[in-house]
């Protein structure tokens, strides 16, 4: 009798199971992370390793260098998190450079010396390219003034030349039909998209060429570092403020062309790392608090939570 009851129970259980159809691969697909999720997980894991005190210095250096690359990948892979990825990549590149100095090894980021000229293939609207050109030209002028005032720092003149060259490159795209122009597909070949002013206000630079208060967050930092970070912010705003190659909404950076996103992520992360090298604060509040104009698409509170490891 017991055997009969057990058999009936097994048949009932089998019937219940067979009544629920299984979609082949459905569970596996639901559990597989998206490219964005995987990029973020890898980047955060490497960042944690770069600051793990239990890790030997060389391991922390290796993880910092890896995190710099992975955060750039995340900037490209994750819609709406381009700015966060750029800033985190720059911060990790700076961390790698610091650790390399302690280890007496040479560190060179793959993003360094990104070139933008009329031959660089980038898909930008004329408004975006013009905004990027203006930001680069403004930074180039400011660095030239600071170089003249702070004659002991030859780095600033080199940075000035680089910013101006990048500004010329973006201006070439702003005034050519290849840039995607005004969104009509007709181009803007008359050169009217060049918004560079060449000369800008110098009052603030001359007041204190050594240190200044950053209007974005109220923090004091070296003037050259603030100029460099301002250039990054202004370019992120230029990308966020035009929907032609983005999401169509202000404050959201979603670059549809992966090659363009990769090039711009490399350039802006390099410039963020340069700002940190010049003395810009690397902790979260300096980068993400109050929207600060830094992170076009990153919610301030969310970014601070996602970036819980502070540089030190």
Secondary structure, DSSP 4 states (H G I P E B T S, - for coil): -HHHHHHHHHHHHHHHHHTS---TTHHHHHHSPPHHHHHHHHHHHHHHHHH-TTS-HHHHHHHHHHHHHHHHHHHHHSTT-HHHHHHHHHHHHHHHHHHHHHHT-----TTTT---STTS-----HHHHHHHHHHHHHHHHHHHHHHHH-TT-THHHHHHHHHHHHHHHHHHHHTSGGGTTTTTSS--TTSTT----S----HHHHH-SSEEE-TTT--EEEHHHHHHHHHHHHHHHHHHT--SSS-SSTT----S-HHHHHHHHHHHHHHHHHHHHTT---SHHHHHTT-TTT-TT--HHHHHHHT-SPP-
